[in-house]
Amino acid sequence: MANRNTPFGAFNYLVEFDGGEILGGFSDVSGIGSEIKVAEYRNGNEKENHTRKVAGIHTAGDITGKRGIINSKALFDWIKAARINGPDAQKTMKITLLDEAQRPVQSWLLRGVIPMKYTGPTLAGKGGGDVAMEEVVFSAEAFEIQA
């Protein structure tokens, strides 16, 4: 790929589960990340009084997806499966950033994903053109970046 001086837009992406299953289009996806816990350690015989920092356990961040409600039960079937089957309901989630020509730029692959929180829409009878939005928080066990 040629060198690029301008960052990619954050509005062109795909969210897939288990290698291609799409559970509707998400208007917002946030929380992509990983954190490494650090343990502080000090040798008792060190002359200088300071700690060493040792990399420890790492965790993947929880991903929040927002989408307009569509006539689909697939997401709710997965939530039900997670309640009943626990770890057997885990999926792989892939979020792919696309360039202006719809070509993949970078992907974030999350493994061991389950829906951990669902928030339904705020409904109001005041009229207008607001879209009924729902929010799902996904928990992931592992995280990696694919360039």
C-alpha positions in Angstrom: 0.0 0.0 0.0 1.2 3.5 -0.8 2.2 5.8 2.0 -0.7 7.9 3.3 -0.4 11.2 5.1 -4.0 11.6 6.2 -5.8 9.5 8.8 -8.7 7.2 7.7 -12.2 8.3 8.6 -13.9 6.6 11.5 -17.2 6.2 9.7 -16.5 3.3 7.3 -16.3 -0.1 9.0 -17.8 -3.6 9.2 -18.7 -5.6 12.3 -18.8 -9.4 11.7 -19.2 -12.4 14.0 -17.9 -15.9 13.4 -16.3 -15.1 10.1 -19.1 -13.4 8.3 -22.3 -13.3 10.3 -23.6 -9.7 10.5 -26.1 -8.8 13.2 -27.3 -5.6 11.7 -25.4 -2.4 11.0 -23.9 -0.7 14.1 -23.9 3.1 13.9 -21.3 3.4 16.7 -18.6 1.0 18.0 -16.5 2.0 20.9 -14.2 0.5 23.6 -11.7 -1.3 21.2 -8.6 -1.8 23.3 -6.3 -3.9 25.4 -4.7 -3.3 28.8 -1.7 -4.9 30.4 -1.6 -5.0 34.1 1.7 -4.1 35.6 3.1 -5.5 38.9 5.6 -3.5 40.8 8.6 -5.3 42.2 11.7 -4.3 44.1 14.8 -6.5 44.9 15.6 -6.2 48.6 19.3 -5.8 47.9 19.1 -3.0 45.3 21.2 0.1 46.1 18.7 2.5 44.5 15.3 2.7 46.1 13.0 2.2 43.1 10.6 -0.4 41.8 10.8 -2.4 38.6 7.6 -2.8 36.6 6.9 -6.3 35.4 4.2 -7.0 32.7 1.5 -9.2 34.0 -2.0 -10.3 32.9 -3.6 -8.6 29.9 -7.3 -8.0 29.3 -9.4 -7.0 26.3 -11.7 -4.0 26.6 -15.5 -4.3 26.5 -16.9 -3.2 23.1 -20.1 -1.2 23.0 -22.1 -1.3 19.8 -25.1 1.0 19.1 -27.6 0.3 16.3 -31.0 1.2 15.1 -33.6 -1.5 15.9 -34.3 -3.7 13.0 -36.7 -6.6 12.5 -34.1 -9.3 13.4 -34.1 -11.8 16.3 -30.5 -13.0 15.7 -29.0 -10.7 18.4 -31.6 -11.7 20.9 -31.2 -15.4 20.1 -27.4 -14.9 20.9 -28.2 -13.2 24.2 -30.5 -16.0 25.1 -27.9 -18.6 24.2 -25.3 -16.8 26.4 -27.7 -16.9 29.3 -28.4 -20.6 28.9 -25.1 -22.0 27.4 -22.5 -19.7 28.9 -19.1 -20.2 27.3 -20.6 -22.3 24.5 -22.2 -19.2 23.1 -18.9 -17.4 22.6 -18.3 -16.0 19.1 -15.4 -14.3 17.4 -15.9 -10.6 16.5 -14.0 -8.8 13.8 -14.2 -5.0 13.4 -12.7 -3.9 10.1 -11.9 -0.3 9.2 -12.3 0.4 5.5 -10.8 3.1 3.2 -12.7 5.3 0.8 -12.7 2.5 -1.8 -14.2 0.0 0.7 -10.9 -1.9 1.0 -9.8 -3.2 4.4 -7.2 -1.1 6.2 -7.0 -2.7 9.6 -9.0 -5.2 11.7 -9.5 -5.8 15.4 -10.1 -9.4 16.1 -11.8 -10.3 19.4 -12.2 -13.9 20.6 -14.4 -15.4 23.2 -17.1 -12.7 22.8 -20.5 -12.8 24.5 -23.1 -10.1 24.9 -22.9 -9.0 28.5 -25.3 -6.1 28.6 -28.3 -5.0 26.5 -30.0 -1.6 26.8 -33.2 -1.0 24.8 -34.3 2.3 23.2 -35.6 5.4 24.9 -39.2 5.6 23.7 -41.0 9.0 23.6 -44.3 9.9 22.1 -43.3 13.5 21.2 -43.0 12.6 17.5 -40.1 13.6 15.3 -37.7 11.5 13.3 -35.6 10.0 16.0 -34.5 6.4 15.4 -35.1 3.8 18.1 -31.6 2.8 19.1 -30.4 -0.1 21.2 -27.0 -0.6 22.8 -25.1 -3.9 23.4 -21.9 -4.3 25.4 -19.8 -7.2 24.3 -17.2 -8.9 26.6 -14.1 -10.4 25.0 -11.5 -12.7 26.3 -8.7 -12.0 23.8 -7.8 -9.2 21.4 -5.4 -8.7 18.5 -4.8 -6.3 15.7 -4.6 -7.5 12.1 -3.0 -5.1 9.6 
